[in-house]
Amino acid sequence: MYDYLIVGSGLFGATIANRLKKKGKKVLVLEKRSHVGGNVYTENIEGINVHKYGAHIFHTDYKDVWDYVNSFVEFNRYTNSPVARYKNEIYNMPFNMNTFSKIWSDVITPEDALRHINEERKEMEGKEPSNLEEQAISLIGRTIYEKLVKGYTEKQWNRDCKELPSFIIKRLPVRLTYDNNYFNDRYQGIPIGGYTLLVEKMLDGVEVRLNTNFFDKKEEYIKMAKKIVYTGMIDEYFDYKLGRLEYRSLRFDTKVMNTDNYQGNAVINYTGREVDYTRVIEHKHFEFMTGNNKTIVTFEYPDDWDPSKEAYYVINDDKNNKLAEEYRKLSEKEKNVIFGGRLAEYKYYDMDDVIKRALEIKL
């Protein structure tokens, strides 16, 4: 008999497992994939740590979380500074003075930028935004919306921006400084050696069974432990008895390129509709690698989700949020089960928030 059975070896499950190990508890982790780490898993290919499920940049304002992850591995000083490509034009992200001065040739000062943005915002003056397009224009004007928001968003959600709810972008980061750092958080970096190394060290000394699906023998597994920590899809745990929640998925096309430097940046977002992918990731730039005659590049495509695919993003519209709340009420009745993480809580989490919750939850 185990004290705890943990379903999933992503950051939430690994953090809980590490806490329980330190308490001397007997723990079993079940992982349906062939590797630990969930979506932060990195695989070493050609000497390069490849983010197999999309780019993951660790950033946080929580000193306790930063100290915690650094107690396992050292993090480098990587700063997320993505670039946006619209057709054959290149812009800095998030929207900052470098972006504005390239879009409008007469922009030198913050006052110049605000003059253009405020002039374009007038299009929505006196109107309450009823969809994502109107919301974006009310925040940053039509020029930036059409170049850097519209195409990317429509590819991501596979819907016209006029059909998407306004709350998806209640705010857009607009910085009136020449600063390309995407995040405002105090701490930021990538684990030296990759995220897999981080998770493996968190799970050191814990029994882990890979290629093991909890739902193949759900009742049998539940009987094996006094308590369950569940990190999978909340609707699946309850056999979809209230209906299925909706998600968005991703598809990745990863290629080995015979060049030292393919695009000059770790992440380039493609904001136009002329290509189907939303971004291109060149993994070696996460760890400042040079002098290698090969590089690994991943083309990331948004995808409709179905049960044969991985669920990456929850869909926080009214219908899904109401259904998720009903499932949460069911979960509260499961006295020996802890539901945690983005899928089990049907909530978008940054990595640091996942770990913060896993560190603070009562065990």
C-alpha positions in Angstrom: 0.0 0.0 0.0 1.3 3.4 -1.0 0.7 6.6 1.0 0.1 8.5 -2.3 -0.4 7.7 -5.9 0.4 10.6 -8.3 -1.1 10.6 -11.7 1.2 12.5 -14.0 4.9 13.5 -13.8 4.7 17.1 -14.9 5.7 20.0 -12.7 2.7 19.7 -10.4 3.1 16.0 -9.9 6.9 16.1 -9.6 6.7 18.9 -7.0 4.2 17.0 -4.9 6.2 13.8 -5.2 9.3 15.7 -4.0 7.5 17.1 -1.0 6.1 13.7 0.0 9.5 12.0 -0.4 11.0 14.5 2.0 8.2 13.7 4.5 9.1 10.0 4.2 6.0 9.0 2.4 5.7 6.0 0.1 4.8 7.4 -3.3 4.1 5.9 -6.7 4.0 8.1 -9.8 2.1 6.9 -12.9 3.0 8.5 -16.2 1.2 7.6 -19.5 4.0 8.9 -21.7 7.4 7.2 -22.2 9.1 10.0 -20.3 8.8 12.2 -17.2 8.2 15.9 -17.2 4.9 16.4 -19.0 5.0 19.2 -21.5 8.3 20.6 -20.2 10.1 17.5 -21.3 13.3 18.2 -23.2 15.1 15.7 -25.4 18.8 15.9 -26.3 19.2 15.8 -30.1 22.5 16.5 -31.8 23.8 17.8 -28.4 20.9 20.3 -28.3 18.1 20.2 -25.6 14.9 20.3 -27.7 11.7 21.5 -26.1 9.5 18.7 -27.4 6.2 20.3 -26.6 6.8 23.9 -27.4 9.0 26.6 -25.9 9.1 26.8 -22.1 10.8 29.8 -20.5 10.8 29.8 -16.7 10.0 33.2 -15.2 8.7 34.2 -11.8 8.4 36.9 -9.1 8.2 34.2 -6.4 11.6 34.1 -4.7 10.7 30.9 -2.9 9.8 29.2 -6.2 13.0 30.4 -7.9 15.1 29.2 -4.9 13.2 25.8 -5.0 13.9 25.0 -8.7 17.5 26.2 -8.4 18.0 23.8 -5.5 17.9 21.0 -8.1 19.6 22.5 -11.1 21.3 25.8 -12.1 19.4 28.1 -14.4 21.0 30.2 -17.1 20.4 33.9 -17.7 18.1 33.4 -20.8 15.8 36.4 -21.4 12.7 35.9 -23.5 12.8 38.4 -26.4 10.7 36.9 -29.1 10.5 38.5 -32.6 7.4 38.8 -34.7 7.5 38.3 -38.4 4.6 39.8 -40.5 5.2 38.9 -44.1 8.7 40.2 -44.7 8.6 42.7 -41.8 10.3 42.0 -38.5 9.1 43.5 -35.2 10.0 43.2 -31.5 7.6 41.7 -29.0 6.0 42.6 -26.7 4.9 45.9 -28.2 7.5 48.5 -27.2 9.3 51.5 -28.5 11.4 49.4 -30.9 8.1 48.1 -32.3 6.4 51.5 -32.6 9.5 53.2 -34.1 9.6 50.6 -36.9 5.8 50.7 -37.6 5.7 54.5 -37.7 8.8 56.3 -39.1 8.2 59.5 -37.1 8.2 57.8 -33.7 11.2 58.6 -31.5 9.7 59.3 -28.1 6.9 57.7 -26.0 4.8 60.8 -26.7 5.2 60.1 -30.4 4.0 56.5 -30.0 1.1 57.4 -27.9 0.0 60.0 -30.4 -0.4 57.3 -33.1 -1.9 54.7 -30.8 -4.5 57.2 -29.3 -5.4 58.4 -32.8 -6.2 54.9 -33.9 -8.1 54.0 -30.7 -10.6 56.7 -31.6 -12.2 54.2 -34.0 -13.7 52.5 -30.9 -14.5 55.7 -29.0 -17.9 55.4 -27.2 -18.3 51.7 -28.1 -18.2 48.7 -25.8 -16.0 46.0 -27.5 -18.2 43.1 -28.4 -15.5 40.8 -29.8 -11.7 40.3 -29.8 -11.1 42.5 -32.8 -12.9 45.5 -31.3 -11.2 44.9 -28.0 -7.7 44.8 -29.6 -8.4 48.0 -31.6 -9.6 49.8 -28.4 -6.3 48.9 -26.7 -3.6 49.3 -29.4 -5.2 50.6 -32.6 -5.8 48.9 -36.0 -2.3 49.0 -37.4 -0.7 46.9 -34.7 -3.8 44.7 -34.4 -3.7 43.8 -38.1 0.0 43.3 -38.3 0.8 41.6 -35.0 -2.5 40.3 -33.4 -5.1 39.3 -36.0 -3.4 36.6 -38.0 -1.6 34.9 -35.1 -4.8 34.9 -33.0 -7.0 33.5 -35.7 -4.5 30.7 -36.4 -4.2 29.9 -32.7 -8.0 29.6 -32.2 -9.0 28.6 -35.7 -11.7 31.3 -35.6 -12.2 34.8 -37.0 -11.3 37.5 -34.4 -14.8 38.9 -34.8 -16.1 35.5 -33.5 -13.9 35.4 -30.5 -14.9 36.9 -27.1 -13.3 40.2 -26.1 -12.1 38.9 -22.7 -9.4 36.8 -24.3 -7.3 39.9 -24.6 -8.6 42.2 -21.9 -5.2 43.8 -21.9 -2.2 43.8 -24.2 1.3 44.7 -23.0 2.3 48.1 -24.3 5.7 49.3 -23.1 6.8 52.8 -23.8 10.5 51.8 -23.3 13.1 50.4 -25.7 13.1 47.0 -23.8 12.6 43.7 -25.6 12.3 41.6 -22.5 8.9 39.9 -22.8 8.4 39.3 -19.0 8.5 41.7 -16.2 9.3 39.0 -13.6 12.4 39.4 -11.5 13.7 35.9 -12.2 14.0 34.2 -15.6 16.0 31.5 -17.2 16.3 28.0 -18.6 17.6 25.0 -16.6 21.2 24.2 -17.7 20.9 20.7 -19.2 17.2 21.0 -19.9 13.9 20.6 -18.1 14.1 16.9 -18.1 17.1 17.1 -15.8 15.2 19.3 -13.4 12.2 16.9 -13.2 14.4 13.8 -12.9 16.1 15.4 -9.9 12.8 16.3 -8.3 11.7 12.7 -8.7 15.0 11.1 -7.5 14.2 8.4 -5.1 10.5 8.2 -6.1 9.0 5.1 -7.8 7.8 6.1 -11.3 6.1 3.8 -13.8 6.2 5.1 -17.4 3.9 4.1 -20.3 1.2 3.5 -17.6 -2.3 4.9 -18.1 -4.2 5.4 -14.9 -7.5 4.9 -16.7 -6.5 1.4 -17.9 -7.0 0.1 -14.3 -8.5 3.1 -12.5 -10.3 1.3 -9.7 -7.3 -1.0 -9.1 -4.9 1.9 -8.9 -7.1 3.8 -6.5 -7.1 0.9 -4.1 -3.3 0.9 -4.1 -2.9 4.2 -2.2 -4.4 6.0 0.7 -4.6 9.2 -1.3 -4.5 10.2 -5.0 -3.0 13.3 -6.6 -4.5 13.7 -10.0 -3.1 16.0 -12.7 -5.0 14.9 -15.8 -8.1 16.2 -17.4 -10.8 16.7 -14.8 -13.7 15.6 -17.1 -11.9 12.4 -17.9 -11.5 11.5 -14.2 -15.3 11.6 -13.9 -15.8 9.6 -17.1 -17.2 12.7 -18.9 -20.5 12.2 -17.0 -21.4 15.9 -17.3 -20.1 16.3 -20.9 -16.7 16.9 -22.5 -14.7 20.1 -21.8 -13.0 21.6 -24.9 -9.3 22.2 -25.4 -6.9 23.4 -28.1 -4.0 21.3 -29.2 -0.7 21.8 -31.0 1.3 20.0 -33.7 5.1 20.1 -34.1 7.3 19.6 -37.0 10.9 19.4 -35.8 13.8 19.4 -38.3 17.6 19.1 -38.1 19.1 21.8 -40.2 22.7 21.7 -41.5 23.5 25.2 -40.4 24.9 26.8 -37.3 22.2 29.4 -37.0 18.8 29.2 -38.8 16.9 32.3 -37.6 19.1 34.2 -35.1 16.5 34.0 -32.2 15.0 31.3 -30.0 11.4 32.2 -30.9 10.0 34.0 -33.9 6.2 34.4 -34.1 4.6 34.4 -37.5 1.6 36.8 -37.3 0.4 36.6 -40.9 -1.9 34.1 -42.5 0.4 33.3 -45.4 1.9 30.4 -43.3 -0.1 28.0 -41.1 2.4 27.8 -38.2 2.3 30.4 -35.4 6.0 30.3 -34.4 9.3 28.8 -35.2 11.6 27.7 -32.3 15.4 27.3 -32.7 16.3 25.4 -29.5 20.0 26.0 -29.3 19.4 29.7 -28.6 17.8 28.9 -25.3 21.2 27.8 -24.0 23.5 30.2 -26.0 25.0 27.4 -28.1 27.4 28.3 -30.9 30.0 26.5 -33.0 27.8 23.5 -33.9 27.3 23.0 -37.6 23.7 21.7 -37.0 20.7 23.3 -35.4 17.2 21.9 -34.4 14.2 23.9 -35.5 10.5 23.3 -34.6 7.6 24.7 -36.6 4.6 24.9 -34.2 1.1 24.6 -35.6 -2.2 25.2 -33.7 -4.5 22.2 -33.9 -8.1 21.3 -33.2 -8.2 18.9 -30.2 -9.7 15.5 -30.0 -9.1 12.6 -27.5 -6.2 11.2 -29.7 -4.2 14.4 -29.2 -2.6 16.2 -26.2 -4.6 19.0 -24.6 -2.5 22.1 -24.4 -4.9 25.0 -23.8 -8.2 25.2 -21.9 -10.9 27.2 -23.6 -12.2 29.8 -21.1 -15.5 30.7 -22.7 -18.7 30.8 -20.8 -19.8 27.3 -21.8 -16.6 25.6 -20.8 -16.1 27.6 -17.7 -19.6 26.7 -16.5 -19.0 23.0 -17.2 -15.6 23.1 -15.5 -17.2 24.6 -12.4 -19.6 21.7 -12.2 -16.7 19.3 -12.4 -14.9 21.2 -9.7 -17.9 20.8 -7.4 -17.7 17.0 -8.1 -14.0 17.0 -7.3 -14.6 18.6 -3.9 -16.6 15.5 -2.9 -13.6 13.3 -3.6 -12.1 13.5 -0.1 -9.0 11.4 -0.8 -8.2 13.0 -4.2 -6.2 16.2 -4.7 -6.8 17.7 -8.2 -4.0 20.0 -9.3 -2.5 21.6 -12.4 -3.9 23.1 -15.6 -5.9 20.1 -16.8 -7.2 19.0 -13.4 -8.3 22.5 -12.6 -9.1 23.5 -16.1 -7.1 26.7 -15.7 -4.2 28.3 -17.6 -1.1 28.2 -15.4 2.4 29.5 -15.9 5.1 27.1 -14.7 5.9 29.0 -11.6 2.2 29.2 -10.6 2.0 25.4 -10.9 4.9 24.9 -8.6 3.7 27.6 -6.2 0.4 25.8 -5.9 2.1 22.4 -5.5 4.3 23.8 -2.7 1.4 25.4 -0.8 -1.3 22.8 -1.1 -2.2 20.9 2.1 -1.0 17.3 2.0 
